[in-house]
């Protein structure tokens, strides 16, 4: 899986405009909304990244055997875990968003020849959903799935659907490869 931030969109959305403003004013390293440092920044990222405007403080997961609760402790744990890696993530983000690297995916996507699947939330406010069509038009045979009521964080909005789609895609590619080998 990869992120489609290296695409050239016809028009920047509000989030991308904000990132470019932070970059221009030299504040991207200290105020990067994609690399949260605290709970407030995490809340802001989730508000933009999930379909529902309400940021879930608790998510119930039902299984046949029991109910498990994922709560703020996990988010706090993730923040703590990534505390030491923050500089690395910021450097990667800044390096990828530099002029010569910014559109590397877009400039090279026509070279992709492997079976490709694109899964995108129709309500993504971080990266414009039109990116799915940009990729599909450049990569022959691309399988595109646009998910209703889904934002940037697909696995939070619709945890089961992308997994099923990926497994189906993997099975179909495996079947095609095996058929060619016969």
Legacy VTK file of the C-alpha trace (Angstrom):
# vtk DataFile Version 3.0
C-alpha trace
ASCII
DATASET POLYDATA
POINTS 182 float
0.000 0.000 0.000
1.118 3.495 -0.625
-0.221 6.980 -0.145
-1.365 9.026 -3.122
0.036 12.331 -1.938
2.444 12.385 -4.889
-0.322 13.047 -7.410
-1.027 16.279 -9.260
-4.639 17.218 -8.610
-6.577 19.667 -10.757
-7.147 21.762 -7.638
-5.805 21.638 -4.076
-8.339 20.883 -1.355
-8.413 22.858 1.913
-6.143 20.435 3.740
-3.451 20.517 1.053
-3.698 24.322 0.874
-3.122 24.400 4.646
-0.075 22.100 4.336
1.379 24.275 1.571
0.815 27.379 3.691
2.661 25.748 6.606
5.487 24.742 4.283
5.760 28.222 2.781
5.874 29.831 6.225
8.523 27.321 7.430
6.136 25.937 10.104
5.547 22.485 8.602
8.104 20.798 10.857
6.616 22.253 14.035
2.893 22.262 13.158
2.468 19.282 10.847
-1.140 18.076 11.174
-0.218 14.647 9.766
2.314 13.904 12.503
0.417 14.528 15.753
2.377 15.079 18.945
-0.434 15.277 21.489
-4.096 14.343 22.003
-5.379 17.667 20.636
-3.414 17.233 17.395
-4.605 13.594 17.177
-8.211 14.715 17.628
-7.783 17.298 14.866
-6.298 14.703 12.508
-9.122 12.256 13.219
-11.747 14.959 12.696
-10.373 15.543 9.205
-9.536 11.915 8.426
-12.691 10.038 9.382
-16.086 10.301 7.694
-18.049 10.998 10.853
-17.525 14.523 12.167
-17.604 13.121 15.693
-14.258 11.731 16.786
-14.855 8.418 18.548
-13.435 8.267 22.050
-14.336 4.600 22.311
-14.983 2.046 19.625
-16.726 -1.221 20.494
-15.643 -4.262 18.552
-17.993 -7.224 18.788
-16.761 -10.727 18.260
-18.451 -14.067 18.836
-16.489 -14.619 22.023
-16.370 -11.231 23.714
-16.542 -7.463 23.418
-13.252 -5.588 23.372
-13.027 -1.862 23.919
-10.420 0.259 22.166
-10.154 3.622 23.885
-8.003 6.663 24.465
-5.332 4.589 26.168
-4.421 3.089 22.783
-4.158 6.497 21.108
-2.059 7.771 24.001
0.091 4.650 23.728
0.587 5.216 20.009
1.559 8.830 20.641
4.045 7.708 23.287
5.438 4.998 21.003
5.927 7.434 18.118
7.333 10.192 20.322
10.901 9.093 19.565
10.129 8.617 15.857
8.503 12.018 15.347
11.647 13.581 13.893
11.977 10.674 11.467
8.338 10.963 10.311
8.641 14.722 9.941
11.846 14.387 7.930
10.229 11.789 5.654
7.177 13.983 5.156
9.227 17.101 4.448
11.570 15.216 2.092
8.614 13.773 0.177
6.922 17.153 -0.108
9.968 18.969 -1.534
9.682 20.244 -5.087
11.766 17.532 -6.756
9.971 14.724 -4.851
6.480 16.128 -4.503
5.035 14.626 -7.694
7.337 11.640 -8.091
4.387 9.213 -8.118
2.506 11.241 -10.699
5.552 11.555 -12.931
6.219 7.811 -12.838
2.809 6.145 -12.475
2.666 5.220 -16.161
5.654 2.929 -15.505
3.629 0.773 -13.104
2.850 -2.520 -14.820
1.921 -4.727 -11.880
-1.736 -5.403 -11.010
-2.897 -2.401 -9.022
-5.813 -1.844 -6.694
-6.934 1.569 -5.465
-9.242 1.813 -2.445
-10.335 5.353 -1.628
-12.902 6.981 0.613
-15.361 9.165 -1.305
-15.345 11.603 1.618
-11.557 11.901 1.985
-10.733 15.467 3.083
-6.974 14.922 3.263
-6.380 13.727 -0.313
-8.932 14.448 -3.004
-10.802 11.315 -4.139
-10.244 12.338 -7.778
-6.790 10.812 -7.321
-8.327 7.374 -7.844
-9.330 8.304 -11.381
-5.940 9.895 -12.038
-4.262 6.605 -11.133
-6.783 4.473 -13.015
-6.266 6.466 -16.200
-2.469 6.052 -16.025
-2.131 2.449 -14.843
-3.711 -0.104 -17.194
-6.125 -2.538 -15.569
-6.278 -0.709 -12.255
-9.094 -1.907 -10.039
-10.728 1.078 -8.292
-13.052 0.944 -5.289
-14.601 4.199 -4.077
-16.108 3.689 -0.621
-19.255 5.568 0.436
-19.351 7.229 3.854
-15.604 6.871 4.181
-12.819 9.392 4.730
-9.015 9.146 4.601
-8.719 6.619 7.422
-10.485 3.795 5.656
-9.748 1.167 8.291
-11.345 3.326 10.979
-14.449 4.163 8.941
-15.005 0.746 7.350
-12.601 -1.788 8.860
-13.958 -4.939 7.191
-14.629 -3.743 3.634
-11.050 -2.890 2.585
-9.754 -6.146 4.018
-12.306 -8.093 1.968
-11.455 -6.073 -1.137
-7.720 -6.660 -0.678
-8.212 -10.385 -0.149
-10.441 -10.643 -3.253
-7.868 -8.712 -5.287
-5.030 -10.906 -4.029
-7.004 -14.041 -4.904
-7.812 -12.790 -8.405
-4.170 -11.857 -9.083
-2.980 -15.200 -7.733
-5.501 -16.985 -9.971
-4.363 -15.027 -13.068
-0.701 -15.798 -12.372
-1.373 -19.490 -11.864
-3.476 -19.648 -15.026
-0.579 -18.152 -17.017
1.795 -20.751 -15.576
-0.395 -23.681 -16.670
LINES 1 183
182 0 1 2 3 4 5 6 7 8 9 10 11 12 13 14 15 16 17 18 19 20 21 22 23 24 25 26 27 28 29 30 31 32 33 34 35 36 37 38 39 40 41 42 43 44 45 46 47 48 49 50 51 52 53 54 55 56 57 58 59 60 61 62 63 64 65 66 67 68 69 70 71 72 73 74 75 76 77 78 79 80 81 82 83 84 85 86 87 88 89 90 91 92 93 94 95 96 97 98 99 100 101 102 103 104 105 106 107 108 109 110 111 112 113 114 115 116 117 118 119 120 121 122 123 124 125 126 127 128 129 130 131 132 133 134 135 136 137 138 139 140 141 142 143 144 145 146 147 148 149 150 151 152 153 154 155 156 157 158 159 160 161 162 163 164 165 166 167 168 169 170 171 172 173 174 175 176 177 178 179 180 181
